[in-house]
Amino acid sequence: MAYEISEECIACGACESECPNAAISQGAEIYEIHPARCTECVGFYDEAACAAVCPVNAPQPNPNLVESEATLLERARSLHADRKFPALEELPASMSHFKKQ
């Protein structure tokens, strides 16, 4: 599921530069996550980078956009055609919150 930024956002911008997919941008009042670019950091980190750096816990999973690990990894591949990602079954826990460490 793509993440979304709640109204708790203080528009500090900490999340924007942490997103490996350039999915976060400044909205009218708070930052926004573009769901078509969000991979929940699958293929990069074991947690969403935006949530990890947010001082007010504004980025949250969007329950209306539930997606599988395979879908998110495929999106990462399409967004980063120049990067090689492991196959889903070989994806380490350090690159996906779906894997238990």
MODELLER restraints for C-alpha pairs under 7 A, 6 or more apart:
rsr = mdl.restraints
at = mdl.atoms
rsr.add(forms.Gaussian(group=physical.xy_distance, feature=features.Distance(at['CA:1:A'], at['CA:61:A']), mean=6.25, stdev=0.5))
rsr.add(forms.Gaussian(group=physical.xy_distance, feature=features.Distance(at['CA:1:A'], at['CA:62:A']), mean=6.01, stdev=0.5))
rsr.add(forms.Gaussian(group=physical.xy_distance, feature=features.Distance(at['CA:1:A'], at['CA:63:A']), mean=6.87, stdev=0.5))
rsr.add(forms.Gaussian(group=physical.xy_distance, feature=features.Distance(at['CA:1:A'], at['CA:65:A']), mean=4.55, stdev=0.5))
rsr.add(forms.Gaussian(group=physical.xy_distance, feature=features.Distance(at['CA:1:A'], at['CA:66:A']), mean=3.79, stdev=0.5))
rsr.add(forms.Gaussian(group=physical.xy_distance, feature=features.Distance(at['CA:1:A'], at['CA:67:A']), mean=4.54, stdev=0.5))
rsr.add(forms.Gaussian(group=physical.xy_distance, feature=features.Distance(at['CA:2:A'], at['CA:35:A']), mean=5.26, stdev=0.5))
rsr.add(forms.Gaussian(group=physical.xy_distance, feature=features.Distance(at['CA:2:A'], at['CA:38:A']), mean=5.37, stdev=0.5))
rsr.add(forms.Gaussian(group=physical.xy_distance, feature=features.Distance(at['CA:2:A'], at['CA:39:A']), mean=6.51, stdev=0.5))
rsr.add(forms.Gaussian(group=physical.xy_distance, feature=features.Distance(at['CA:2:A'], at['CA:40:A']), mean=6.06, stdev=0.5))
rsr.add(forms.Gaussian(group=physical.xy_distance, feature=features.Distance(at['CA:2:A'], at['CA:61:A']), mean=6.09, stdev=0.5))
rsr.add(forms.Gaussian(group=physical.xy_distance, feature=features.Distance(at['CA:2:A'], at['CA:62:A']), mean=5.77, stdev=0.5))
rsr.add(forms.Gaussian(group=physical.xy_distance, feature=features.Distance(at['CA:2:A'], at['CA:65:A']), mean=5.86, stdev=0.5))
rsr.add(forms.Gaussian(group=physical.xy_distance, feature=features.Distance(at['CA:3:A'], at['CA:33:A']), mean=6.73, stdev=0.5))
rsr.add(forms.Gaussian(group=physical.xy_distance, feature=features.Distance(at['CA:3:A'], at['CA:38:A']), mean=6.91, stdev=0.5))
rsr.add(forms.Gaussian(group=physical.xy_distance, feature=features.Distance(at['CA:3:A'], at['CA:40:A']), mean=6.62, stdev=0.5))
rsr.add(forms.Gaussian(group=physical.xy_distance, feature=features.Distance(at['CA:3:A'], at['CA:59:A']), mean=6.15, stdev=0.5))
rsr.add(forms.Gaussian(group=physical.xy_distance, feature=features.Distance(at['CA:3:A'], at['CA:60:A']), mean=5.29, stdev=0.5))
rsr.add(forms.Gaussian(group=physical.xy_distance, feature=features.Distance(at['CA:3:A'], at['CA:61:A']), mean=4.23, stdev=0.5))
rsr.add(forms.Gaussian(group=physical.xy_distance, feature=features.Distance(at['CA:3:A'], at['CA:62:A']), mean=5.13, stdev=0.5))
rsr.add(forms.Gaussian(group=physical.xy_distance, feature=features.Distance(at['CA:4:A'], at['CA:32:A']), mean=6.83, stdev=0.5))
rsr.add(forms.Gaussian(group=physical.xy_distance, feature=features.Distance(at['CA:4:A'], at['CA:33:A']), mean=5.57, stdev=0.5))
rsr.add(forms.Gaussian(group=physical.xy_distance, feature=features.Distance(at['CA:4:A'], at['CA:59:A']), mean=5.46, stdev=0.5))
rsr.add(forms.Gaussian(group=physical.xy_distance, feature=features.Distance(at['CA:4:A'], at['CA:60:A']), mean=5.52, stdev=0.5))
rsr.add(forms.Gaussian(group=physical.xy_distance, feature=features.Distance(at['CA:4:A'], at['CA:61:A']), mean=6.18, stdev=0.5))
rsr.add(forms.Gaussian(group=physical.xy_distance, feature=features.Distance(at['CA:4:A'], at['CA:62:A']), mean=5.65, stdev=0.5))
rsr.add(forms.Gaussian(group=physical.xy_distance, feature=features.Distance(at['CA:5:A'], at['CA:31:A']), mean=6.72, stdev=0.5))
rsr.add(forms.Gaussian(group=physical.xy_distance, feature=features.Distance(at['CA:5:A'], at['CA:32:A']), mean=5.91, stdev=0.5))
rsr.add(forms.Gaussian(group=physical.xy_distance, feature=features.Distance(at['CA:5:A'], at['CA:33:A']), mean=6.61, stdev=0.5))
rsr.add(forms.Gaussian(group=physical.xy_distance, feature=features.Distance(at['CA:5:A'], at['CA:58:A']), mean=5.17, stdev=0.5))
rsr.add(forms.Gaussian(group=physical.xy_distance, feature=features.Distance(at['CA:5:A'], at['CA:59:A']), mean=4.31, stdev=0.5))
rsr.add(forms.Gaussian(group=physical.xy_distance, feature=features.Distance(at['CA:5:A'], at['CA:60:A']), mean=6.25, stdev=0.5))
rsr.add(forms.Gaussian(group=physical.xy_distance, feature=features.Distance(at['CA:6:A'], at['CA:58:A']), mean=4.97, stdev=0.5))
rsr.add(forms.Gaussian(group=physical.xy_distance, feature=features.Distance(at['CA:6:A'], at['CA:59:A']), mean=6.30, stdev=0.5))
rsr.add(forms.Gaussian(group=physical.xy_distance, feature=features.Distance(at['CA:8:A'], at['CA:56:A']), mean=6.60, stdev=0.5))
rsr.add(forms.Gaussian(group=physical.xy_distance, feature=features.Distance(at['CA:8:A'], at['CA:58:A']), mean=5.27, stdev=0.5))
rsr.add(forms.Gaussian(group=physical.xy_distance, feature=features.Distance(at['CA:9:A'], at['CA:30:A']), mean=5.93, stdev=0.5))
rsr.add(forms.Gaussian(group=physical.xy_distance, feature=features.Distance(at['CA:9:A'], at['CA:56:A']), mean=6.76, stdev=0.5))
rsr.add(forms.Gaussian(group=physical.xy_distance, feature=features.Distance(at['CA:9:A'], at['CA:58:A']), mean=5.19, stdev=0.5))
rsr.add(forms.Gaussian(group=physical.xy_distance, feature=features.Distance(at['CA:10:A'], at['CA:30:A']), mean=6.84, stdev=0.5))
rsr.add(forms.Gaussian(group=physical.xy_distance, feature=features.Distance(at['CA:11:A'], at['CA:30:A']), mean=5.08, stdev=0.5))
rsr.add(forms.Gaussian(group=physical.xy_distance, feature=features.Distance(at['CA:11:A'], at['CA:31:A']), mean=6.03, stdev=0.5))
rsr.add(forms.Gaussian(group=physical.xy_distance, feature=features.Distance(at['CA:14:A'], at['CA:53:A']), mean=6.39, stdev=0.5))
rsr.add(forms.Gaussian(group=physical.xy_distance, feature=features.Distance(at['CA:14:A'], at['CA:54:A']), mean=6.34, stdev=0.5))
rsr.add(forms.Gaussian(group=physical.xy_distance, feature=features.Distance(at['CA:15:A'], at['CA:50:A']), mean=4.50, stdev=0.5))
rsr.add(forms.Gaussian(group=physical.xy_distance, feature=features.Distance(at['CA:15:A'], at['CA:53:A']), mean=6.25, stdev=0.5))
rsr.add(forms.Gaussian(group=physical.xy_distance, feature=features.Distance(at['CA:15:A'], at['CA:54:A']), mean=6.27, stdev=0.5))
rsr.add(forms.Gaussian(group=physical.xy_distance, feature=features.Distance(at['CA:16:A'], at['CA:24:A']), mean=5.16, stdev=0.5))
rsr.add(forms.Gaussian(group=physical.xy_distance, feature=features.Distance(at['CA:16:A'], at['CA:25:A']), mean=6.30, stdev=0.5))
rsr.add(forms.Gaussian(group=physical.xy_distance, feature=features.Distance(at['CA:18:A'], at['CA:49:A']), mean=5.92, stdev=0.5))
rsr.add(forms.Gaussian(group=physical.xy_distance, feature=features.Distance(at['CA:18:A'], at['CA:50:A']), mean=6.17, stdev=0.5))
rsr.add(forms.Gaussian(group=physical.xy_distance, feature=features.Distance(at['CA:19:A'], at['CA:49:A']), mean=6.22, stdev=0.5))
rsr.add(forms.Gaussian(group=physical.xy_distance, feature=features.Distance(at['CA:19:A'], at['CA:50:A']), mean=6.29, stdev=0.5))
rsr.add(forms.Gaussian(group=physical.xy_distance, feature=features.Distance(at['CA:21:A'], at['CA:37:A']), mean=6.09, stdev=0.5))
rsr.add(forms.Gaussian(group=physical.xy_distance, feature=features.Distance(at['CA:21:A'], at['CA:38:A']), mean=6.66, stdev=0.5))
rsr.add(forms.Gaussian(group=physical.xy_distance, feature=features.Distance(at['CA:23:A'], at['CA:33:A']), mean=5.40, stdev=0.5))
rsr.add(forms.Gaussian(group=physical.xy_distance, feature=features.Distance(at['CA:23:A'], at['CA:34:A']), mean=5.12, stdev=0.5))
rsr.add(forms.Gaussian(group=physical.xy_distance, feature=features.Distance(at['CA:23:A'], at['CA:37:A']), mean=5.03, stdev=0.5))
rsr.add(forms.Gaussian(group=physical.xy_distance, feature=features.Distance(at['CA:23:A'], at['CA:38:A']), mean=5.70, stdev=0.5))
rsr.add(forms.Gaussian(group=physical.xy_distance, feature=features.Distance(at['CA:24:A'], at['CA:31:A']), mean=6.65, stdev=0.5))
rsr.add(forms.Gaussian(group=physical.xy_distance, feature=features.Distance(at['CA:24:A'], at['CA:32:A']), mean=5.52, stdev=0.5))
rsr.add(forms.Gaussian(group=physical.xy_distance, feature=features.Distance(at['CA:24:A'], at['CA:33:A']), mean=4.50, stdev=0.5))
rsr.add(forms.Gaussian(group=physical.xy_distance, feature=features.Distance(at['CA:24:A'], at['CA:34:A']), mean=6.34, stdev=0.5))
rsr.add(forms.Gaussian(group=physical.xy_distance, feature=features.Distance(at['CA:25:A'], at['CA:31:A']), mean=5.54, stdev=0.5))
rsr.add(forms.Gaussian(group=physical.xy_distance, feature=features.Distance(at['CA:25:A'], at['CA:32:A']), mean=5.50, stdev=0.5))
rsr.add(forms.Gaussian(group=physical.xy_distance, feature=features.Distance(at['CA:25:A'], at['CA:33:A']), mean=6.70, stdev=0.5))
rsr.add(forms.Gaussian(group=physical.xy_distance, feature=features.Distance(at['CA:26:A'], at['CA:32:A']), mean=6.14, stdev=0.5))
rsr.add(forms.Gaussian(group=physical.xy_distance, feature=features.Distance(at['CA:39:A'], at['CA:72:A']), mean=4.81, stdev=0.5))
rsr.add(forms.Gaussian(group=physical.xy_distance, feature=features.Distance(at['CA:39:A'], at['CA:73:A']), mean=6.92, stdev=0.5))
rsr.add(forms.Gaussian(group=physical.xy_distance, feature=features.Distance(at['CA:39:A'], at['CA:75:A']), mean=6.54, stdev=0.5))
rsr.add(forms.Gaussian(group=physical.xy_distance, feature=features.Distance(at['CA:39:A'], at['CA:76:A']), mean=6.21, stdev=0.5))
rsr.add(forms.Gaussian(group=physical.xy_distance, feature=features.Distance(at['CA:40:A'], at['CA:48:A']), mean=5.24, stdev=0.5))
rsr.add(forms.Gaussian(group=physical.xy_distance, feature=features.Distance(at['CA:41:A'], at['CA:47:A']), mean=6.49, stdev=0.5))
rsr.add(forms.Gaussian(group=physical.xy_distance, feature=features.Distance(at['CA:41:A'], at['CA:48:A']), mean=5.19, stdev=0.5))
rsr.add(forms.Gaussian(group=physical.xy_distance, feature=features.Distance(at['CA:41:A'], at['CA:49:A']), mean=6.71, stdev=0.5))
rsr.add(forms.Gaussian(group=physical.xy_distance, feature=features.Distance(at['CA:42:A'], at['CA:72:A']), mean=6.27, stdev=0.5))
rsr.add(forms.Gaussian(group=physical.xy_distance, feature=features.Distance(at['CA:42:A'], at['CA:73:A']), mean=5.85, stdev=0.5))
rsr.add(forms.Gaussian(group=physical.xy_distance, feature=features.Distance(at['CA:42:A'], at['CA:95:A']), mean=5.73, stdev=0.5))
rsr.add(forms.Gaussian(group=physical.xy_distance, feature=features.Distance(at['CA:42:A'], at['CA:96:A']), mean=4.62, stdev=0.5))
rsr.add(forms.Gaussian(group=physical.xy_distance, feature=features.Distance(at['CA:43:A'], at['CA:73:A']), mean=5.99, stdev=0.5))
rsr.add(forms.Gaussian(group=physical.xy_distance, feature=features.Distance(at['CA:43:A'], at['CA:76:A']), mean=6.68, stdev=0.5))
rsr.add(forms.Gaussian(group=physical.xy_distance, feature=features.Distance(at['CA:43:A'], at['CA:85:A']), mean=6.62, stdev=0.5))
rsr.add(forms.Gaussian(group=physical.xy_distance, feature=features.Distance(at['CA:43:A'], at['CA:95:A']), mean=4.84, stdev=0.5))
rsr.add(forms.Gaussian(group=physical.xy_distance, feature=features.Distance(at['CA:43:A'], at['CA:96:A']), mean=6.16, stdev=0.5))
rsr.add(forms.Gaussian(group=physical.xy_distance, feature=features.Distance(at['CA:44:A'], at['CA:95:A']), mean=4.81, stdev=0.5))
rsr.add(forms.Gaussian(group=physical.xy_distance, feature=features.Distance(at['CA:45:A'], at['CA:94:A']), mean=5.68, stdev=0.5))
rsr.add(forms.Gaussian(group=physical.xy_distance, feature=features.Distance(at['CA:45:A'], at['CA:95:A']), mean=4.26, stdev=0.5))
rsr.add(forms.Gaussian(group=physical.xy_distance, feature=features.Distance(at['CA:45:A'], at['CA:96:A']), mean=5.80, stdev=0.5))
rsr.add(forms.Gaussian(group=physical.xy_distance, feature=features.Distance(at['CA:46:A'], at['CA:93:A']), mean=6.27, stdev=0.5))
rsr.add(forms.Gaussian(group=physical.xy_distance, feature=features.Distance(at['CA:46:A'], at['CA:94:A']), mean=4.81, stdev=0.5))
rsr.add(forms.Gaussian(group=physical.xy_distance, feature=features.Distance(at['CA:46:A'], at['CA:95:A']), mean=4.89, stdev=0.5))
rsr.add(forms.Gaussian(group=physical.xy_distance, feature=features.Distance(at['CA:46:A'], at['CA:96:A']), mean=4.36, stdev=0.5))
rsr.add(forms.Gaussian(group=physical.xy_distance, feature=features.Distance(at['CA:46:A'], at['CA:97:A']), mean=4.44, stdev=0.5))
rsr.add(forms.Gaussian(group=physical.xy_distance, feature=features.Distance(at['CA:47:A'], at['CA:96:A']), mean=6.80, stdev=0.5))
rsr.add(forms.Gaussian(group=physical.xy_distance, feature=features.Distance(at['CA:47:A'], at['CA:97:A']), mean=5.38, stdev=0.5))
rsr.add(forms.Gaussian(group=physical.xy_distance, feature=features.Distance(at['CA:50:A'], at['CA:59:A']), mean=6.44, stdev=0.5))
rsr.add(forms.Gaussian(group=physical.xy_distance, feature=features.Distance(at['CA:51:A'], at['CA:57:A']), mean=6.14, stdev=0.5))
rsr.add(forms.Gaussian(group=physical.xy_distance, feature=features.Distance(at['CA:51:A'], at['CA:59:A']), mean=5.16, stdev=0.5))
rsr.add(forms.Gaussian(group=physical.xy_distance, feature=features.Distance(at['CA:69:A'], at['CA:98:A']), mean=6.75, stdev=0.5))
rsr.add(forms.Gaussian(group=physical.xy_distance, feature=features.Distance(at['CA:70:A'], at['CA:88:A']), mean=6.56, stdev=0.5))
rsr.add(forms.Gaussian(group=physical.xy_distance, feature=features.Distance(at['CA:77:A'], at['CA:85:A']), mean=6.95, stdev=0.5))
rsr.add(forms.Gaussian(group=physical.xy_distance, feature=features.Distance(at['CA:93:A'], at['CA:99:A']), mean=4.79, stdev=0.5))
rsr.add(forms.Gaussian(group=physical.xy_distance, feature=features.Distance(at['CA:93:A'], at['CA:100:A']), mean=6.20, stdev=0.5))
rsr.add(forms.Gaussian(group=physical.xy_distance, feature=features.Distance(at['CA:93:A'], at['CA:101:A']), mean=5.71, stdev=0.5))
